[in-house]
Amino acid sequence: MASKLSDRWQTQALPLFAVREILDKPLEDETPQSRIKQIGMMNILYMMHQAHEKLTLSNVIEFTGMTRSGVLETIELLVRRGVLIETLGKNSMGRGTARQFTFDPQVFRALRGNATNEAE
């Protein structure tokens, strides 16, 4: 069973992970503004994940108030970084396709590793 302390470490470790992953490893043709948007998006996606919200394009647009292209631009960079995995699923009406995202399991392994190292 996870303790409240380990939950706290994980919650605090995600922003640090995001900053290190994004600022320390810039992608080619990426602007500083783009990197800052990615850090913010990581925090929003993690909050949605913690609340058991599906990380669909529509849900992120609704949550952030950003345009579709603005959300896509930011999320696609997180997919390129290997932080998110994109899949195509059915939309809410069950007819069309919806872009869905999940955190790559390596993100949580990295968070657990950082929390363990920090606690020692």
Residue frames as qw, qx, qy, qz and C-alpha x, y, z in Angstrom:
[[0.000, 0.888, 0.460, 0.000, 0.00, 0.00, 0.00],
 [0.405, 0.487, -0.024, 0.774, 1.34, 3.41, -0.95],
 [0.337, -0.533, -0.461, 0.624, 1.86, 5.85, 1.88],
 [0.133, 0.952, 0.256, -0.104, 0.75, 9.46, 1.81],
 [0.314, -0.731, 0.368, 0.482, 4.42, 10.38, 1.71],
 [0.450, -0.025, 0.721, 0.526, 5.05, 8.37, -1.46],
 [0.293, 0.754, 0.568, 0.156, 1.95, 9.94, -3.09],
 [0.106, -0.951, -0.019, 0.289, 3.31, 13.34, -2.13],
 [0.422, -0.463, 0.551, 0.551, 6.74, 12.57, -3.59],
 [0.437, 0.321, 0.725, 0.425, 5.16, 11.45, -6.87],
 [0.151, 0.903, 0.403, -0.003, 3.01, 14.58, -7.08],
 [0.182, -0.900, 0.200, 0.342, 6.04, 16.78, -6.51],
 [0.544, -0.270, 0.634, 0.480, 8.27, 14.70, -8.76],
 [0.546, 0.586, 0.558, 0.219, 6.18, 15.17, -11.91],
 [0.180, 0.981, 0.026, -0.062, 6.81, 18.92, -12.29],
 [0.353, -0.709, 0.536, 0.293, 10.53, 18.34, -11.73],
 [0.631, 0.089, 0.710, 0.299, 10.53, 15.49, -14.25],
 [0.457, 0.793, 0.395, 0.088, 8.71, 17.69, -16.79],
 [0.009, -0.964, 0.200, 0.173, 11.13, 20.58, -16.37],
 [0.453, -0.505, 0.665, 0.314, 14.19, 18.34, -16.66],
 [0.618, 0.270, 0.703, 0.226, 12.83, 16.32, -19.58],
 [0.399, 0.835, 0.362, 0.111, 11.68, 19.36, -21.56],
 [0.006, -0.979, 0.184, 0.084, 14.24, 22.06, -20.74],
 [0.471, -0.579, 0.618, 0.247, 17.31, 19.81, -20.60],
 [0.467, 0.055, 0.800, 0.372, 16.46, 17.97, -23.83],
 [0.386, 0.589, 0.044, -0.709, 15.16, 20.53, -26.34],
 [0.706, 0.377, 0.576, 0.166, 13.86, 19.21, -29.64],
 [0.331, 0.000, 0.410, 0.850, 15.06, 20.63, -32.95],
 [0.083, -0.395, -0.431, -0.807, 13.06, 23.69, -34.13],
 [0.422, -0.655, -0.621, 0.084, 11.47, 24.10, -30.71],
 [0.042, 0.686, -0.086, 0.721, 10.99, 27.54, -29.19],
 [0.113, 0.088, -0.696, 0.704, 11.35, 28.46, -25.51],
 [0.533, -0.040, 0.129, -0.835, 7.63, 29.34, -25.50],
 [0.784, 0.053, -0.514, -0.343, 6.81, 25.87, -26.80],
 [0.484, 0.092, -0.783, 0.379, 8.82, 24.25, -24.01],
 [0.166, -0.057, 0.507, -0.844, 7.00, 26.29, -21.36],
 [0.699, 0.010, -0.146, -0.700, 3.63, 25.28, -22.87],
 [0.715, 0.078, -0.692, -0.061, 4.70, 21.64, -22.69],
 [0.203, 0.081, -0.744, 0.632, 5.58, 21.94, -19.01],
 [0.430, 0.012, 0.276, -0.860, 2.16, 23.45, -18.31],
 [0.755, 0.088, -0.402, -0.510, 0.43, 20.80, -20.42],
 [0.502, 0.110, -0.830, 0.216, 2.24, 18.02, -18.53],
 [0.070, -0.004, 0.649, -0.757, 0.85, 19.36, -15.26],
 [0.608, 0.103, 0.021, -0.787, -2.68, 19.63, -16.65],
 [0.725, 0.143, -0.612, -0.283, -2.55, 16.13, -18.14],
 [0.333, 0.085, -0.842, 0.416, -1.27, 14.72, -14.86],
 [0.321, 0.033, 0.460, -0.827, -4.10, 16.42, -12.93],
 [0.729, 0.146, -0.228, -0.629, -6.60, 14.93, -15.38],
 [0.599, 0.171, -0.782, 0.018, -4.93, 11.52, -15.06],
 [0.073, 0.061, -0.767, 0.635, -5.14, 11.71, -11.25],
 [0.489, 0.152, 0.303, -0.803, -8.85, 12.56, -11.57],
 [0.463, 0.149, 0.870, 0.083, -9.36, 9.52, -13.84],
 [0.485, 0.709, 0.065, -0.508, -10.36, 11.74, -16.77],
 [0.814, 0.306, 0.373, 0.322, -9.73, 10.33, -20.23],
 [0.236, -0.600, 0.277, 0.712, -6.91, 12.18, -21.92],
 [0.528, 0.544, 0.575, 0.308, -8.71, 12.78, -25.19],
 [0.276, 0.214, 0.204, 0.914, -8.16, 15.75, -27.41],
 [0.273, -0.653, -0.426, -0.563, -11.71, 16.96, -26.74],
 [0.636, -0.667, -0.352, 0.164, -11.34, 16.68, -22.96],
 [0.560, -0.230, -0.037, 0.795, -8.04, 18.58, -22.98],
 [0.087, 0.399, 0.317, 0.856, -9.55, 21.32, -25.17],
 [0.443, -0.712, -0.427, -0.338, -12.53, 21.61, -22.84],
 [0.689, -0.549, -0.271, 0.388, -10.35, 21.65, -19.72],
 [0.510, -0.219, 0.063, 0.829, -7.80, 24.19, -21.00],
 [0.251, 0.851, 0.257, -0.383, -9.93, 26.41, -23.25],
 [0.203, -0.483, 0.561, 0.640, -7.15, 26.21, -25.84],
 [0.665, 0.467, -0.239, -0.532, -7.82, 25.82, -29.53],
 [0.983, 0.087, 0.163, -0.022, -7.64, 22.39, -31.13],
 [0.692, 0.598, -0.227, 0.336, -4.47, 23.35, -33.03],
 [0.111, -0.758, 0.462, -0.446, -2.88, 24.79, -29.87],
 [0.802, -0.349, 0.424, -0.233, -3.52, 21.60, -27.91],
 [0.947, 0.299, 0.069, 0.091, -2.35, 19.40, -30.79],
 [0.423, 0.766, -0.345, 0.340, 0.83, 21.41, -31.28],
 [0.299, -0.658, 0.562, -0.402, 1.78, 21.00, -27.62],
 [0.868, -0.170, 0.410, -0.223, 0.69, 17.39, -27.19],
 [0.875, 0.470, -0.098, 0.068, 2.38, 16.24, -30.40],
 [0.238, 0.724, -0.544, 0.350, 5.70, 17.46, -29.00],
 [0.554, -0.441, 0.596, -0.379, 5.11, 15.43, -25.83],
 [0.957, 0.182, 0.190, -0.120, 4.40, 12.40, -28.01],
 [0.637, 0.666, -0.326, 0.210, 7.64, 13.02, -29.94],
 [0.109, -0.673, 0.610, -0.402, 9.51, 13.17, -26.64],
 [0.539, -0.002, -0.841, 0.034, 8.10, 9.77, -25.67],
 [0.151, -0.082, 0.598, -0.783, 6.26, 11.14, -22.63],
 [0.656, 0.239, 0.333, -0.634, 2.81, 10.42, -24.08],
 [0.221, 0.045, 0.911, 0.346, 1.50, 7.57, -26.19],
 [0.473, 0.260, -0.056, -0.840, -1.21, 8.36, -28.74],
 [0.229, 0.177, 0.949, 0.122, -3.91, 5.89, -29.71],
 [0.371, -0.069, -0.337, -0.863, -7.04, 6.18, -31.81],
 [0.126, 0.245, 0.903, -0.328, -10.29, 5.15, -30.14],
 [0.006, -0.622, -0.693, -0.365, -13.99, 5.66, -30.73],
 [0.065, -0.330, 0.110, -0.935, -15.45, 9.07, -30.12],
 [0.273, 0.033, 0.653, -0.705, -18.17, 9.59, -27.52],
 [0.708, 0.261, 0.012, -0.656, -20.86, 8.82, -30.10],
 [0.731, -0.109, 0.673, 0.023, -19.11, 5.57, -31.02],
 [0.735, 0.639, 0.224, -0.037, -18.94, 6.39, -34.73],
 [0.458, 0.820, -0.272, 0.209, -15.79, 8.31, -35.47],
 [0.784, -0.013, -0.369, 0.499, -12.30, 8.18, -34.08],
 [0.305, -0.941, 0.047, -0.141, -10.94, 10.13, -31.18],
 [0.516, 0.499, -0.522, 0.461, -7.32, 10.80, -30.36],
 [0.744, -0.658, -0.067, -0.097, -6.52, 9.48, -26.92],
 [0.343, 0.652, -0.543, 0.403, -3.33, 9.84, -24.94],
 [0.845, -0.514, -0.138, 0.055, -1.74, 8.00, -22.05],
 [0.191, -0.845, 0.500, 0.000, 1.43, 8.63, -20.15],
 [0.696, 0.369, -0.613, 0.065, 4.22, 6.32, -21.22],
 [0.852, -0.476, -0.214, 0.034, 4.88, 3.88, -18.35],
 [0.676, 0.165, -0.239, 0.678, 8.51, 5.04, -18.31],
 [0.098, -0.652, 0.071, -0.749, 7.30, 8.38, -16.89],
 [0.731, -0.588, 0.001, -0.346, 5.93, 6.69, -13.78],
 [0.912, -0.084, -0.178, 0.360, 9.01, 4.47, -13.46],
 [0.413, 0.436, -0.176, 0.780, 11.15, 7.61, -13.58],
 [0.372, -0.666, 0.048, -0.646, 8.93, 9.29, -10.98],
 [0.896, -0.428, -0.098, -0.063, 9.13, 6.30, -8.64],
 [0.805, 0.123, -0.178, 0.552, 12.88, 6.18, -9.09],
 [0.155, 0.564, -0.141, 0.799, 13.26, 9.90, -8.34],
 [0.596, -0.635, 0.000, -0.491, 10.99, 9.71, -5.29],
 [0.939, -0.265, -0.144, 0.167, 12.93, 6.73, -3.94],
 [0.645, 0.268, -0.170, 0.695, 16.28, 8.43, -4.53],
 [0.081, -0.641, 0.076, -0.760, 15.08, 11.70, -2.98],
 [0.736, -0.585, -0.076, -0.331, 13.71, 9.95, 0.11],
 [0.912, -0.104, -0.228, 0.326, 16.97, 8.10, 0.79]]
